Structures are given as structure tokens and as C-alpha cells.
Amino acid sequence: MLWEHCLDPLSNPSDREARRETIELPPGNDRVVLETDCRRDCSWDRSYWGEITPQRR
């Protein structure tokens, strides 16, 4: 796993805003899998991916 973050918008108002992250991949990676998961149960969980832009440096 390269990166993980759990949002808690009920307790942390800053988690209600859209987020932007930059993640550097180890050399040689040519495949990325993005996943979301529920914390305790999925009753009220929401998640999304948007504007994913892979870049080579």
C-alpha cells in the first residue's frame, strides 16, 4: 500500500471539503489500483475519485 487516509467528516469539518493528494510511485510501477472501503459499516460512508492525473517525471 502506498497511501491510505480515513476521512471523518462528522467529527472533522475539514474532511468535508474536496481533497488533493500527490503520491509518488516507486520506479518501475506501470499499474495502479485505487480502492475505497468502509470503516465500520457502509451505512453512511461516501467516497469518490475525481480528476486522477497520472504523470511521469
C-alpha positions as CSV (number, residue, x, y, z in Angstrom):
1,M,0.0,0.0,0.0
2,L,1.4,3.4,-1.0
3,W,-1.1,5.7,0.7
4,E,-4.2,5.5,3.0
5,H,-6.3,8.1,4.6
6,C,-9.6,7.8,6.5
7,L,-11.9,10.8,6.5
8,D,-14.3,11.6,9.4
9,P,-16.5,14.5,8.2
10,L,-18.8,14.2,11.2
11,S,-16.1,14.9,13.7
12,N,-13.7,16.9,11.5
13,P,-15.2,19.6,9.4
14,S,-12.1,20.0,7.2
15,D,-12.8,16.4,5.9
16,R,-16.0,17.7,4.3
17,E,-14.0,19.6,1.6
18,A,-12.6,18.1,-1.6
19,R,-9.0,16.9,-1.1
20,R,-6.0,16.9,-3.4
21,E,-3.1,14.4,-2.9
22,T,0.1,13.8,-4.8
23,I,1.6,10.4,-4.5
24,E,4.9,9.4,-5.9
25,L,5.1,5.9,-7.2
26,P,8.2,3.7,-6.8
27,P,10.3,3.4,-10.0
28,G,9.1,0.6,-12.3
29,N,5.4,0.8,-11.4
30,D,3.2,0.6,-14.5
31,R,-0.1,-0.2,-12.8
32,V,-2.1,1.5,-10.0
33,V,-5.2,0.1,-8.3
34,L,-7.4,2.6,-6.5
35,E,-9.8,1.3,-3.8
36,T,-12.2,2.6,-1.2
37,D,-13.5,0.8,1.8
38,C,-16.0,1.3,4.6
39,R,-14.7,1.9,8.2
40,R,-17.2,0.0,10.4
41,D,-20.2,-0.5,8.1
42,C,-21.3,1.1,4.9
43,S,-24.5,2.7,6.1
44,W,-23.3,6.3,5.8
45,D,-19.9,6.0,4.1
46,R,-19.4,8.0,0.9
47,S,-16.3,8.2,-1.3
48,Y,-15.3,9.2,-4.8
49,W,-12.3,9.6,-7.0
50,G,-12.0,12.6,-9.3
51,E,-9.6,14.2,-11.7
52,I,-7.0,11.5,-11.5
53,T,-4.0,12.6,-13.5
54,P,-1.1,10.1,-13.8
55,Q,2.2,11.9,-14.6
56,R,5.7,10.7,-15.3
57,R,8.6,12.7,-14.1
